């Protein structure tokens, strides 16, 4: 070994990201590269005793929304709390670049509605030291992080930048508009973005109910952008869409975009309660596309997408009750004290229930569960509030109210919204084992007061490889899915695998004691904004570019993470 190691990880059980069986080995690191995996005799300037611990590549998260957080924060939590060493932002067509000064309010309003990040947080935190997408990359290039950050060009920002209010109002793009968007998308890819993203779902709206600018964008607009991305020879296309009854026609259009661009495409795939078999039809389409030589993947999640309900966060079963609204403005401790008063409790429980749409989210008693600590993301039907209320002979709303007041008002209820139509995660299991899927959709940085799925990497290891009663995966399979598969999918061949010459991004994990804790509320966003944070025990060390960024779940203060510009070859710097 010619390079004197700066760090040696000794005697760990190495799961290298290739899918190969675990083996005991040392790992030597010099600078930001792995230089040896095996028996290392040389001493490192620093050493970690990993005997009895797993040593894995750092996790690569391909679906996050830290677009705002990376402009003001150095620690990209919660993701960096869960072994993530590379994160991809700019998903679902939303972001903050390109942006003209007069358009900032539009993008803030859009991100507030689509990704549930309060306007005051964004207005206080965003520095706006950019206009074009290359400017945005330059601004990020000047920053330091506890993980690496990669970007995508977001369609909504691009559309507003080119078309102004016409773009926000979803007017059809002219030929000149299409040409401008195509040119700027390619400019972003050439400047270092790893892809282009768009949204075609009615669920993405501003708070006042306006749809995302990209909803129903016509094929001519998307094709112009896709061809321009293809001409760069880099990047992927990321899409979230409502397929509904037009699944065949919509998917055929997406296949034409893949053909026009020659680039891979990834699509969000979820099991919806209203259409519990749609996901299977969609994966069949994806398989057919791959059989025809078109690279398409479905992005899936290993647990339900769901919301948290609680008195300290933004949604709960009583949030729309007039009697609750009378105290909603109070500081949390005072609000909980008021909610304990029998008179107010009786008035809230007697209020008219919310409308049907809200009730289906926050009062579906048979689909609502105490989350617990450690949290249970695959709860059995008998643990639902509805089932427990029937067994106790009480009203489920009363049970929910009293449950939410436990733990000084900080109890959280869990409401699965997708991937849980049948009350188990067998659908997620089938999705994850499909040959044309990627594991993502954690949404780190988004929906900050209703969910915290950025911890999905930890629940993958605890639930799916260790704790689930049946249908578990080998740890080496799960690690490959969280590391090398995702890295290669976005063009980062320099990471996700423990091998000489590759980037030294690693985790040392006390697997037997790895524990995911329930989310908790913190007020650490700009302007004192609230968000959910989730911690884990068992991450002995996380290493980015050969530097230890966290030990035993606590930050070391080191910030070796940087902006990633463009695809990376296996031996690239």
N, C-alpha and C positions, 0 to 999 in steps of 0.2 A: 504494500500500500504506500503510494508515493506521497499522499497528502497527510500531514499530521492532523489527527482528528481534533476538532474543537469540542465535540460532544460525542460520548459513547453511551449507548443504551445497552445495558448488559443483562444477558440471561433471560430476556423476555420470551413469551410465547408469541411468535411473529405470525400475524395473519396479513399477508403482504398485499392484498387487494386484487390478486389474480384469480382468486377462487381456489387456490391450492390449499391443501390441508395445513393446519397450524404446525409450526416447528419451533424448537428452541434455537435462538440465535442472538448474536450481538449485532448492533447496528452502529457503524461509525459514520460520523458527519463531519465534513470540513467546510466551513462557511455555510452556504445555503444549499449544499448538495450532499446527498448520500454517497459515500465512497466505498462502503463495504457492508455486506450482509452475510453473517456467518460467524466464524471464530475470529475475534479481533484481539490481537495480543497487545497492540499499542495502547497506551493510556491516553485518555482524552483530557483536554484542559478542564472539562466538566464531565461528570459521569452520573448516570441515573441507574440505580439498581431496579431492574424490572422483573426480577425473579418472581414467578407466580402471577405475573400481570400480562395482559394482552398488549401487544404493540401493533398498531394499525396505521395505515395512511390517515392523514387528516381528511375529514369529510368534506365533500364538495356539494354545496346546496345550489341547485340550479333554478330555484323559484323563490325569490325574496323581493321585498319592497323597501329596502333600506335607502331608497333614492334621496330622501331628505336627511335621514340620520347620518349618512356618510359625509354630509356637508358640514355637520357641526360636532360630531362625536368621533372619538378615536377608538372607543371600545364598542364593537358592533354586537351588542347583546340584544336578545338572549342567545343568538346563534353561537357566538364564541364561547358561551358557557357549556355548549354541548358538542365540543370537538370539531366544529366547523372551521376550516382553515381557508376555504375559498367560497365566496358567495357571489351569485349573479343577480344584479338588480335590473330594473327597467322592464319588468314583466307586465303582461296584460295591457300593453299599449299606453301605460301611464308613466309619467316622469316629469322632470322639470327642465328638460333641454331637448331641442332648442326653444328659446323663449325670448320674445321682445319685452322690454320693460312694461309696456302698456298691457301685456297679456298675462302678467304674473297672477293677477287675481283669478283669471279663468282657470289656470292650472292648479292653483291652491284650492279653489272650490271643487274642482274635479277630484283631486286627491283626497280632500276631506270627505267627499261622499263615497267614492269608490273604495278607498282603503281605510276609512274611519280614523283619520289623523286630524285632530282639531285644528281649525283655521288659526287660532291664536298661537299654537305650537309652531306651525309652518311660518306664519308671518314673523314671529320672533326669531326663529332659528335659521331660516334660509338667508344666506348672504347675497345671493344673486350676483356673484362676481363672474357671470358668464352670460352669453346670449346664444351663440351657436353651440352645436353639440361638441365640436372640437374644443371650444372654450371650456365647456363643462368638464371634459376630460383633463384639460390643463389644470383646472381648479382642484380636481381630485388628485391629480398627480403631485400636487404640492402638499398633500396630507399624508398622515401616517395612521395606521390602523393595527388592530390586533388580529386581523386576518386579511387575506387578499380580496380585492373587490374587482369584479368584472361587470361590464355594462351591456345594455342593449339600447337601440334607438327606438323610442316609444312613438307609436303611430299617432296617438291623440295630440301629443305635443307638436309633432311634425305638422299635423293637419292645421292646428290653430296657428302655428308660426307662418305657414304659407297662406292660409285662407282667412285668418282673422276670425271675425264673428261669423262669417259664412261657414267656416269649418266647425266652430262650436255648435252652430245651428244645424249641422249635418246636411248642408246643401250639397248637391252633386259637385264633384271636382271638375273643373274644366280641363281641357288638354294641357293648358299652361300650368295649372295647379298640379296636375299629375306629374308633369315633367319636373317641376320644382321639387316636389316631394321625393321623387325618385333620385334626383341628383343629391339631395341632402341626406337621404338614407344611405346612399353609397359613400358619401363624404364621412358619415359617422362610422361606418364599417372600416373605411380606410384609416380613420384616425385611431381605431382600436376597439370599437364595440364588437362584441361577439355575436350580435344578431340584431334582428328587427322584431318587434312585438306588436300585436294588435288584439283588440277585444271586439267581439261580436255578440255580447250578451246583454240582455235587458237588465240584468242585475247590477250593472255598473252605471251609477247615476250620481249626479251632484245631490247635495242635501235637499235642494228644492225640487228634485224630481226630474231634472233634465238628463236625457240619456248621454252616454259617452259619445264624443264626436265621431268615433269610428264605427258605431253601430250601423249596420247596413251599408257601409262603404261598398261601392260597386266593384265588380271584378276588374274593370278597366283600371281603376285606381290601384287596387292591390297588385295587379299584374305588372303595372309599370314599376312599382316599387320592387317587386320580386325580381324582375329582370335586372334592375339596377344592382340589387344585392348580388345576384348571380354573377354579374360582370366583374365584381370585385374578387370572386373566387374564394370568398370567406363568409363565415357567419351562418346562422340558422334563422328560421322563421318560427316565432312562437305565437300560438293562437289560443284564445279561449272563445268558445262559440256556443250559442244555443242551437242545437241541431233540430230538436223538436220533431215535427212531422215532415220536415224537409231534409232529413238526415242524408238521404242518398244524393240529392241535388247539391246540398251544401258541401258534402265531402267530395263530390266530383269536382266542384269548383276549387277546393283546396288542393286536390291532386293536380289540377291544371297549373296552379301557382308553383307547386314543387317542380313540375315539368318545365315551366317557363324559367325558373331560377336555377335549376340544377343543384339547389341547396336543400339540406334536410329541413324537415318541419316537425315541431312538437306541439301536441294538442292536449289540453286539459281533459281528463277522463274521470268522471265521478259517477257513482250510483245515486240517482235521484229517486226519492220516495215516490214521486208522481209517475216516473217512468223507469221502474226498477230493472228493465232489461235493455235499456238504451245503450248502456256502457258496453254490453256484449256485442251489439250490432256495430258500434263504433270501432271496437278492437278488431272485429272481423274485417272491416273496411281497411284498417291500418295494416293488418296482415296481408291483405290482397295487394295493397300498394307496394309493400316491401317485396312480395313475390314477383311484382312487375318491375322491380329495380328502382323504385322510388323510396327514398329513405324518410320514413315517418315514424314517430314514436308517440305513445300516449303517456302523459305525465300523470302519475297516480300517487295516492297517499296511503300509508300503512295503517291509518286509523280514521275514524270519521272526521269529516270537517264539521265542526260544531261550534256553538257559542257557549260562553260562560255567563251565568246569571247570578247577580249578587247585589246587595245593597250598596257596596262600595264601587261597583262598576256601572257601565252605562245602560245595561238592560237587566230586567227582572220581571216577574209576573205582575207587579203592581206599579210599574213605572208610568203607565198611562192613567192611573186612578187620580181623579181630582184631589182627593184627600191626601194622597202621597205627594202630589205636586206642591201642596201647600208647605211641605217641609223639605222638599228636595234641595232647596238652596242652602240649607244649614250645613255647617261643617260636619264631617262624618260622625264624630263622637256625639255631637248634639242631635244629629238626625237619628242615630240609633237609640239614644235615650228617649226621644219623642216617639219612635216606633214601638217602644216597649210599653207605652202608656195604653191601658185597656181601652180608653175612649177612642183614641186615634186608631188603634188596631181594629176596633169594631167598625169604625167608619170606612176604613180602607177596604175591609173584607166585604162590606155592604155596597161599595161602589159598583156601578155598572162595569162589567168586564170589557176589555178592549175589543176593538173591531176584529172581524174574522181573520184578517191577514196577520195582525200582530198576535192574536191569540194562538194561531197555528205555530208561531215561533216560541212564545214565552209562556203559554198555558197548555201545552200538549202534555198533560200530566203523565201519560203512559210512555212518553218519550223523554222524560226528564229525570235525572238521577243525581244524587249527592256525589260529587266528584271524588272526595276522599283525599288522603295523603298517606302513601303514594296514590296518585290519581289512577282511576280505573277507566280506561277508554274502551273497554268491551264489557260493559255492565250487563248482567242478566235482567230479563224482564221483571222478575219479582222484586228487584231493587228500585224500580221506578217509583216516583211519588204516587202515581195513580194506584199501583198495586199495593203499596204500603198503606195508603189511605183507606182502600177497601178492606184490607186486613184489620185495620184499627177501627174501622167504622166511623171515620171522620171525613170532613170535607177536604179534598186535596188542596184547595187554596189555603185553608187554615194550616194544613201541614207544611205547605211550602213557606208560608209567612214565618211560622215558628222555627222552621229549619234554618231559614236565612238569618235569623237573629242569633243563632248559635255562634260560638267562637267570637263573641263581641261584635256580631254583625258581619263577620268576614267569611262566613260559609259560602262556598260556591256550588251552584247547581250546574249540571252539564246537560246540554241539549244537542245531541247529534242531529245534524241536518242532512248529511249525505253519507254514503257508504255504510248505512246501518238499517236498510229497509227491512231486513229479516232478523234484526236483533243480534247479529253476530258479525264478525269481520271476515267471514269466509269469502265474501265478494272481494274485499281488499286483498286477501290471500291469492285469489285467482288472478286479480289484476297484476299483482307484483310478480307472479311467476310467468306472466305472458312474455314471450321472447321479444316483443316490440314495445316494451314500456320502460320508463325511467321512474325512479322514486324521487318525488319532489313535492311541490305544492304546500310547503310549510308556511309560506307567506310571512316570513320574519319581517318585522318592521311595519306590518299593516294590521288593521283591525285591532289596534293596540289596547282597546278597552273592552273587547268582547272575546278574543281568543288568543292563544299562545301556542300555535302549532310549530313554532321554530324549534321545539324540543323533540320533534319527531324522530331525529336520529337516535336519541337516547331511548325512546320507547321502542324503536325498532330492535335495539339490542336487548333491552330488558324483557319486553313482552314477547317478541317474535322468536328470539333465539334461546330464551331461558325460562320464562315464567308461564307462558301459555300452556294450558293443560294438554292440548293436542295441536297437531299441525304446525309444529315449530320448524324453523329453518336452521341449517347449520350456520354457525357464526361466520365462517369464511364466505358463505354465499351472501349474507347480509352485508358484510363489509365491502365486498366487491361492488354490490349495488349502490352503496353509499359513497364509493370512492372512485374506482377506476372507470366504471360504466358512465358515471356522470361526467367525469373529467374528459373522457374521450368524446362524449356526445357534443360537448361545446368546444372541442378543438384544443383542449389543454392536455396534450400528451406528455407534458413534463411533470405530471403529478398524479396522485391517486394510486401509486404503486411503490412499494418499498424495494428499490433496485438501485445499484450503483449508477450514478450519473443523473438521477432524477432529483427533483426538488425535495428538500428535507422538511416536509410537512407531515407531522406524525401525532398520534395520540398514544399515551401509555394509560391503560385502563385497568382498574381493579374490578374485573368482570363480576366476581362473586358478590361484591358489595355495591355494584353500580345501582344507584337508586334515583329515580325521578321524583321530585317533590311537586306538590300542588302549586299552581301559579299564585302569586301574591301581587298586591297592588303597590306600585312605587310611583313617586311624583318627581321624576328626574328628567323629564323632557323640558325643552325651553318653555319659559313662562310658567314653570311648575306643572306642566302637563302630566296627566295620569296615563299609566300604561300597566299592562300585566307583565310581570317578570317571572321566569321559571328557572329554578336551580336544580342541580344534580350533584350527588356525591358519587365518587368513584373515578373521576378523571384525575389520575395522578399527575399527569403533565400533558399539556398541549404545546406543540412546537410548530412554529411557522418560520420557514426559511432558516432552519437550524437554530432558532432562538426560542427559548422557553417563554411562552406568553402567559401560561397559567400553571400553578401548582396546587394540587388538592382543591381545585375549584376556585382558587383565588388568583386574580390577576397579578402578574409580576411587575406590571407597569411597562414592560417592553412592548414596542410597537413596530415590529418588522414588516407588517402587512403593507402592501402597496397596491396601487391601481394596476390592473393587468391590461396591457394594450395588445390586442390581437391574439390569434392562435399561437400556441407554443409547441414546438417539436420536442421530442423526447429528451434531447440533450441541450435544449435551448437555455439561455440564461434568463 
